[in-house]
Amino acid sequence: MTTTRPLVDRERCIGAGMCALTAPEVFDQDPDDGRVLLLNAEPPLAHRAAARMAAGVCPSGAITLNEPEPGGS
């Protein structure tokens, strides 16, 4: 079974924190530099919508999602 996998680009991150506010079960901010930290590389179904939303609201585009194709396995 394939699952949604968030991918983060810490070099691209500007530390806005929208990801941690939107999906705190999946993302956090590094206490040293404020950039995104991925907490859950394979979020459960209950947190996937929040992970998608976090990717959408990220102002720098530092979060992308590797999602299975609809109807695929």
C-alpha positions in Angstrom: 0.0 0.0 0.0 1.4 3.4 -1.0 0.9 6.4 1.2 1.3 10.2 1.1 4.9 11.2 1.8 5.6 14.8 2.6 9.0 16.0 1.3 10.7 19.1 2.8 13.4 21.3 1.3 15.1 23.0 4.4 17.2 25.1 2.1 14.1 26.6 0.5 12.3 27.1 3.8 12.0 30.7 5.2 10.8 29.7 8.6 7.3 31.2 8.4 5.9 28.3 10.5 2.7 27.8 8.6 3.4 24.1 8.3 3.7 23.6 12.0 0.6 25.6 12.7 -1.4 23.8 10.0 -0.2 20.2 10.6 1.6 20.0 13.9 1.4 16.2 13.9 3.5 16.2 10.7 5.7 19.3 10.8 7.6 21.4 13.4 10.1 24.1 13.4 13.8 23.6 14.2 14.5 25.5 17.5 17.9 26.5 16.2 17.1 28.0 12.8 13.3 28.1 12.6 13.2 26.0 9.4 10.8 23.1 8.8 11.3 19.7 10.5 9.5 16.7 9.2 8.1 14.7 12.2 6.2 12.1 10.3 7.4 10.9 6.9 4.3 8.7 6.5 1.4 10.5 8.2 -1.7 8.4 8.9 -4.9 9.0 7.0 -6.2 11.3 9.7 -3.3 13.8 9.2 -3.0 13.7 5.4 -5.4 16.5 4.6 -3.6 18.7 7.1 -0.3 17.8 5.4 -1.7 18.7 2.0 -3.0 22.0 3.4 0.4 22.8 4.9 2.1 22.2 1.6 -0.4 24.6 0.0 0.0 27.4 2.5 3.9 27.2 2.6 5.0 30.6 1.3 8.3 29.3 0.0 7.1 26.1 -1.5 9.4 24.1 0.7 6.9 21.3 1.2 5.8 19.0 -1.5 3.8 15.7 -1.3 4.6 12.5 -3.0 1.1 11.0 -3.4 0.0 7.8 -5.0 -1.9 8.2 -8.3 -5.7 7.9 -8.0 -6.7 4.3 -8.6 -3.1 3.1 -8.3 -1.6 1.0 -5.7 
